[in-house]
């Protein structure tokens, strides 16, 4: 592997590791803030990489640095043990101490008593009523929240989460996801999040690392990777979608609708959401719910008709009957998919302005 120096920002990884017959060969730079998701099919190397970062395993060769601190460098023999890395780790199982009450589990890893911090984390995760209970009496979602609280109270520089929603039923999974989303807004530490669930990652991630067979196929902002035609087959589970941001502009109580303002001044209408005027929302729009027209449709049931410019197009290798179209919507991008026949009949070309039709019911929210 190259001896090129690593940047001092964020998490820097350059490792070569062969546990058994699997070969993990990764060079990666991750941002120092927000949520970075590791995505790939089972066996792609996500959890193996997380264990190396946490110090639970040693790489055969390579370097891992967090900021200016070297966590491991096989060339010099440096290896910082897990308890000195200041990394909060949340596994698929809560792994709580069964003989401690919730309060004892939470305080176990605190480097020093801090009543205010303890109270703020307990309030953030909504676990005040659980403090005097033993782990055996907790539901799966409650136990995961306690595990997240214990990790946060250790004052970590980064939080590592390995499929924390696995095994939970629908309501409990959504409940914990809501808590994690709230956590990402209110706790100013980077999170590395491992999952194989595209909807889960779309809801939580800012940055995406796409892995396959121990290699990194792509690495960048989630919104950018979702717009890449060349990754469509690799991101098939994401159901080819766009993620855009908009601010709450008005609430239509009579019809149960919310109006959103895009950064170019255009408006979107979505089913009513409980959000304040001015609150920023992130919307996931599947390509299957986007249609194109050469001009606005008068008298149409489409409430959302946006003006956008075609930037480029592509034929997908695995679907030669369809054309992918990338559109510029102010400073944001949007994808659409047409049949090749429709595309040719409309004579669409890059640089052309079109009307984008989006179903009001098509939106999936990220708060």
C-alpha positions as CSV (number, residue, x, y, z in Angstrom):
1,X,0.0,0.0,0.0
2,X,1.1,3.6,-0.6
3,X,2.9,5.6,2.1
4,X,1.2,8.8,1.0
5,X,0.6,10.9,4.2
6,X,-2.9,11.1,5.5
7,X,-4.9,14.3,6.1
8,X,-5.4,15.5,9.7
9,X,-9.2,16.0,9.2
10,X,-11.9,13.5,10.1
11,X,-11.2,9.7,10.0
12,X,-8.4,8.5,7.8
13,X,-8.2,4.8,6.9
14,X,-5.6,3.0,4.9
15,X,-5.6,-0.7,5.7
16,X,-5.1,-4.2,4.3
17,X,-6.6,-7.0,6.3
18,X,-7.3,-10.7,5.6
19,X,-9.5,-12.4,8.2
20,X,-9.8,-15.9,6.9
21,X,-10.5,-16.0,3.2
22,X,-11.9,-12.4,3.1
23,X,-9.7,-9.5,1.9
24,X,-10.4,-6.0,3.2
25,X,-8.4,-3.5,1.2
26,X,-9.6,0.0,1.9
27,X,-8.3,3.6,1.6
28,X,-10.8,6.1,2.8
29,X,-11.2,9.6,4.1
30,X,-14.4,10.3,6.1
31,X,-15.8,13.7,7.1
32,X,-15.4,15.1,10.6
33,X,-19.1,15.8,11.1
34,X,-22.5,14.5,10.2
35,X,-23.6,10.8,9.6
36,X,-21.5,8.6,7.4
37,X,-23.1,5.4,6.4
38,X,-21.4,2.2,5.3
39,X,-23.6,0.3,2.9
40,X,-23.2,-2.9,1.0
41,X,-24.6,-6.5,0.9
42,X,-23.8,-8.9,3.6
43,X,-20.1,-9.9,3.5
44,X,-19.0,-6.6,1.9
45,X,-16.8,-5.7,4.8
46,X,-18.8,-3.1,6.7
47,X,-18.6,-4.7,10.2
48,X,-15.0,-5.8,9.7
49,X,-14.1,-2.2,9.0
50,X,-16.0,-0.9,12.0
51,X,-14.2,-3.4,14.3
52,X,-10.8,-2.3,13.0
53,X,-11.7,1.4,13.7
54,X,-13.0,0.5,17.2
55,X,-9.8,-1.4,18.0
56,X,-11.5,-4.8,18.4
57,X,-9.3,-6.2,15.7
58,X,-5.9,-5.3,14.4
59,X,-5.3,-4.8,10.7
60,X,-2.6,-6.9,9.0
61,X,-1.1,-3.7,7.7
62,X,-2.0,0.0,7.5
63,X,-2.9,3.1,9.3
64,X,-6.1,4.5,11.0
65,X,-6.1,8.0,12.3
66,X,-8.8,10.2,13.8
67,X,-8.0,13.8,13.5
68,X,-4.3,14.2,14.6
69,X,-4.3,11.0,16.6
70,X,-3.0,7.7,15.3
71,X,-5.2,4.8,16.4
72,X,-3.1,2.2,14.7
73,X,0.0,2.2,12.5
74,X,1.4,-1.3,11.8
75,X,4.6,0.2,10.3
76,X,5.6,1.8,13.7
77,X,3.8,-0.8,15.9
78,X,1.4,1.9,17.3
79,X,-1.9,0.5,18.6
80,X,-4.2,2.5,20.8
81,X,-6.3,0.1,22.8
82,X,-10.1,0.4,22.4
83,X,-10.8,2.0,25.8
84,X,-8.3,4.8,25.0
85,X,-9.7,5.6,21.5
86,X,-12.7,7.6,22.9
87,X,-15.1,5.9,20.4
88,X,-18.6,5.2,21.5
89,X,-19.7,1.8,20.0
90,X,-23.3,0.6,19.7
91,X,-23.7,-3.0,18.5
92,X,-26.7,-4.9,17.1
93,X,-27.2,-6.3,20.6
94,X,-27.5,-3.8,23.4
95,X,-24.8,-5.7,25.5
96,X,-25.9,-4.1,28.8
97,X,-24.7,-5.4,32.1
98,X,-27.5,-7.5,33.4
99,X,-26.7,-7.0,37.1
100,X,-26.7,-3.2,36.8
101,X,-29.9,-1.1,36.6
102,X,-30.2,1.3,33.7
103,X,-28.7,4.1,35.8
104,X,-25.6,2.0,36.5
105,X,-25.2,1.0,32.9
106,X,-25.4,4.6,31.8
107,X,-22.8,5.8,34.3
108,X,-20.4,2.9,33.9
109,X,-18.3,4.5,31.1
110,X,-18.5,8.1,32.3
111,X,-15.0,9.5,32.7
112,X,-16.2,11.8,35.5
113,X,-19.4,12.5,37.3
114,X,-21.4,15.1,35.3
115,X,-25.0,15.5,36.5
116,X,-26.0,18.0,33.8
117,X,-24.7,15.9,31.0
118,X,-26.3,12.8,32.4
119,X,-29.7,14.6,32.6
120,X,-29.4,16.0,29.1
121,X,-28.7,12.5,27.5
122,X,-31.4,10.9,29.5
123,X,-33.9,13.5,28.3
124,X,-32.6,13.4,24.7
125,X,-33.2,9.6,24.5
126,X,-36.4,9.6,26.6
127,X,-35.3,7.1,29.1
128,X,-35.9,8.8,32.4
129,X,-38.6,6.3,33.4
130,X,-36.2,3.4,32.8
131,X,-33.4,4.4,35.2
132,X,-34.4,2.1,38.0
133,X,-35.1,-1.0,35.8
134,X,-32.9,-3.9,35.1
135,X,-32.0,-4.7,31.4
136,X,-34.0,-7.9,31.5
137,X,-37.2,-5.9,31.8
138,X,-36.5,-3.6,28.8
139,X,-37.9,-4.0,25.3
140,X,-35.5,-4.3,22.4
141,X,-35.9,-0.6,21.5
142,X,-35.5,0.6,25.1
143,X,-32.4,-1.5,25.5
144,X,-30.9,0.0,22.3
145,X,-31.6,3.5,23.6
146,X,-29.9,2.8,26.9
147,X,-26.9,1.4,24.9
148,X,-26.7,4.6,22.8
149,X,-26.9,6.7,26.0
150,X,-24.1,4.7,27.6
151,X,-21.9,5.3,24.5
152,X,-22.6,9.0,24.5
153,X,-21.9,9.4,28.2
154,X,-18.4,8.0,27.6
155,X,-17.7,11.4,25.9
156,X,-16.7,9.9,22.6
157,X,-15.1,11.8,19.7
158,X,-17.0,9.6,17.3
159,X,-20.0,7.3,17.6
160,X,-19.9,3.9,15.8
161,X,-23.3,2.2,15.2
162,X,-23.4,-1.3,13.8
163,X,-26.9,-2.0,12.5
164,X,-28.6,-0.7,15.7
165,X,-32.1,-1.3,14.4
166,X,-31.6,-4.9,13.4
167,X,-34.2,-7.3,14.9
168,X,-36.7,-4.6,15.9
169,X,-40.3,-4.7,14.7
170,X,-41.8,-1.9,12.6
171,X,-43.0,0.5,15.3
172,X,-40.0,-0.1,17.6
173,X,-37.7,0.4,14.6
174,X,-39.3,3.6,13.6
175,X,-39.3,4.8,17.2
176,X,-35.6,4.2,17.6
177,X,-34.8,5.7,14.2
178,X,-36.6,8.9,15.3
179,X,-34.5,9.0,18.4
180,X,-31.3,8.6,16.3
181,X,-32.4,11.3,13.9
182,X,-33.0,13.6,16.9
183,X,-29.5,12.6,18.2
184,X,-27.9,13.6,14.9
185,X,-29.4,17.1,15.2
186,X,-28.5,17.7,18.8
187,X,-25.2,16.0,19.4
188,X,-22.2,17.5,17.7
189,X,-20.1,14.4,17.1
190,X,-19.6,12.5,13.8
191,X,-21.4,9.1,13.5
192,X,-20.3,6.1,11.5
193,X,-23.4,4.1,10.8
194,X,-23.5,0.5,9.4
195,X,-26.6,-0.8,7.7
196,X,-27.9,-2.8,4.8
197,X,-31.3,-1.1,4.8
198,X,-31.5,1.6,2.1
199,X,-34.6,3.3,3.6
200,X,-32.9,3.5,7.0
201,X,-29.7,5.1,5.5
202,X,-31.7,7.5,3.3
203,X,-33.4,8.7,6.5
204,X,-30.2,9.2,8.5
205,X,-27.1,9.6,6.3
206,X,-25.3,12.7,5.0
207,X,-22.4,10.8,3.5
208,X,-22.3,7.3,2.0
209,X,-19.6,4.7,1.5
210,X,-20.6,2.0,-0.9
211,X,-18.7,-1.3,-0.3
212,X,-18.4,-4.5,-2.2
213,X,-16.1,-7.5,-1.4
214,X,-13.9,-5.6,0.9
215,X,-13.4,-2.6,-1.5
216,X,-14.8,0.9,-1.6
217,X,-16.8,1.4,-4.8
218,X,-17.8,5.0,-4.1
219,X,-17.6,7.5,-1.3
220,X,-19.2,10.9,-1.1
221,X,-22.3,12.9,-0.1
222,X,-25.4,10.7,-0.2
223,X,-27.3,13.1,-2.5
224,X,-24.4,13.0,-5.0
225,X,-24.1,9.2,-5.1
226,X,-27.9,8.8,-5.5
227,X,-27.6,11.0,-8.6
228,X,-24.9,8.9,-10.3
229,X,-26.1,6.8,-13.2
230,X,-23.1,4.5,-13.0
231,X,-24.0,3.4,-9.5
232,X,-27.7,2.7,-10.2
233,X,-27.2,-1.1,-10.2
234,X,-25.1,-1.1,-7.1
235,X,-27.6,1.1,-5.3
236,X,-30.5,-0.9,-6.6
237,X,-31.9,-1.3,-3.0
238,X,-32.2,2.5,-2.8
239,X,-34.8,2.3,-5.6
240,X,-33.1,5.1,-7.6
241,X,-34.2,8.3,-5.8
242,X,-33.3,11.9,-5.3
243,X,-32.9,13.7,-2.0
244,X,-33.7,17.4,-2.0
245,X,-34.1,20.0,0.8
246,X,-36.9,22.5,1.3
247,X,-38.3,24.8,4.0
248,X,-41.8,24.7,5.4
249,X,-43.6,27.7,3.9
250,X,-47.3,27.2,4.9
251,X,-49.7,24.7,6.4
252,X,-53.0,24.0,4.6
253,X,-55.1,22.7,7.5
254,X,-58.3,22.4,5.6
255,X,-56.8,20.0,3.0
256,X,-54.2,18.4,5.2
257,X,-51.2,19.6,3.1
258,X,-47.9,21.3,3.8
259,X,-46.3,23.7,1.3
260,X,-42.5,23.8,1.1
261,X,-40.2,26.4,-0.5
262,X,-37.3,25.2,-2.6
263,X,-34.1,27.3,-2.7
264,X,-35.0,28.6,-6.1
265,X,-38.4,30.0,-4.9
266,X,-40.6,27.2,-6.4
267,X,-43.1,25.4,-4.1
268,X,-43.8,21.8,-3.4
269,X,-47.0,20.4,-1.8
270,X,-46.8,17.3,0.4
271,X,-49.1,15.6,2.8
272,X,-49.3,17.5,6.1
273,X,-46.3,17.2,8.5
274,X,-46.1,18.5,12.0
275,X,-43.4,21.1,11.4
276,X,-42.9,24.8,12.1
277,X,-42.8,27.4,9.4
278,X,-39.2,27.8,8.3
279,X,-38.2,24.3,9.4
280,X,-35.9,22.6,6.9
281,X,-37.0,19.1,5.7
282,X,-35.2,16.6,3.4
283,X,-37.4,14.8,0.9
284,X,-36.7,11.4,-0.8
285,X,-38.3,11.3,-4.2
286,X,-38.2,7.9,-6.1
287,X,-37.6,8.2,-9.8
288,X,-40.7,6.2,-10.5
289,X,-42.9,9.0,-9.1
290,X,-41.4,11.7,-11.4
291,X,-42.7,12.5,-14.8
292,X,-41.7,15.0,-17.4
293,X,-43.7,17.3,-19.7
294,X,-42.7,19.9,-22.3
295,X,-45.0,22.5,-20.7
296,X,-47.1,22.9,-17.5
297,X,-50.3,20.8,-17.4
298,X,-53.4,22.9,-16.9
299,X,-56.2,21.1,-15.1
300,X,-53.9,18.2,-14.0
301,X,-54.1,16.4,-10.7
302,X,-50.4,16.9,-10.3
303,X,-50.1,19.6,-7.6
304,X,-46.3,19.7,-8.1
305,X,-45.2,21.1,-11.4
306,X,-41.6,22.4,-11.3
307,X,-39.4,24.0,-13.9
308,X,-36.1,22.3,-14.3
309,X,-33.2,22.0,-16.8
310,X,-32.0,18.7,-18.2
311,X,-28.3,18.4,-17.5
312,X,-27.5,14.9,-18.9
313,X,-29.1,11.6,-19.8
314,X,-28.0,7.9,-19.9
315,X,-29.2,4.5,-20.9
316,X,-28.9,2.0,-18.1
317,X,-27.0,-1.2,-19.0
318,X,-29.5,-3.4,-17.3
319,X,-32.5,-1.7,-18.7
320,X,-32.0,-0.6,-22.3
321,X,-35.7,0.3,-22.7
322,X,-35.4,3.2,-20.3
323,X,-33.6,6.5,-20.2
324,X,-32.3,8.2,-17.0
325,X,-32.6,11.9,-17.0
326,X,-30.8,14.2,-14.5
327,X,-32.3,17.6,-13.9
328,X,-31.1,20.8,-12.3
329,X,-33.6,22.3,-9.9
330,X,-32.0,25.6,-8.6
331,X,-28.9,24.4,-6.9
332,X,-30.2,20.9,-6.4
333,X,-30.5,17.8,-8.7
334,X,-33.4,15.5,-9.4
335,X,-33.7,12.2,-11.3
336,X,-36.4,11.0,-13.6
337,X,-36.8,7.8,-15.7
338,X,-38.6,7.6,-19.0
339,X,-39.2,4.9,-21.6
340,X,-36.9,5.3,-24.5
341,X,-39.9,5.8,-26.7
342,X,-41.2,8.7,-24.6
343,X,-37.8,10.3,-24.5
344,X,-37.4,10.2,-28.3
345,X,-41.0,11.4,-29.0
346,X,-40.5,14.4,-26.7
347,X,-37.1,15.1,-28.3
348,X,-35.4,15.8,-25.0
349,X,-31.9,17.2,-24.9
350,X,-29.4,18.5,-22.3
351,X,-30.0,22.2,-21.7
352,X,-33.7,22.0,-22.4
353,X,-36.2,23.3,-19.8
354,X,-39.0,21.0,-18.9
355,X,-41.9,20.7,-16.5
356,X,-41.3,18.1,-13.7
357,X,-44.4,16.5,-12.4
358,X,-44.2,14.9,-9.0
359,X,-47.1,13.2,-7.1
360,X,-48.0,14.9,-3.9
361,X,-48.1,11.5,-2.1
362,X,-44.6,10.5,-3.4
363,X,-42.5,12.1,-0.7
364,X,-40.7,10.4,2.1
365,X,-39.4,12.8,4.7
366,X,-36.1,13.1,6.5
367,X,-36.4,15.5,9.4
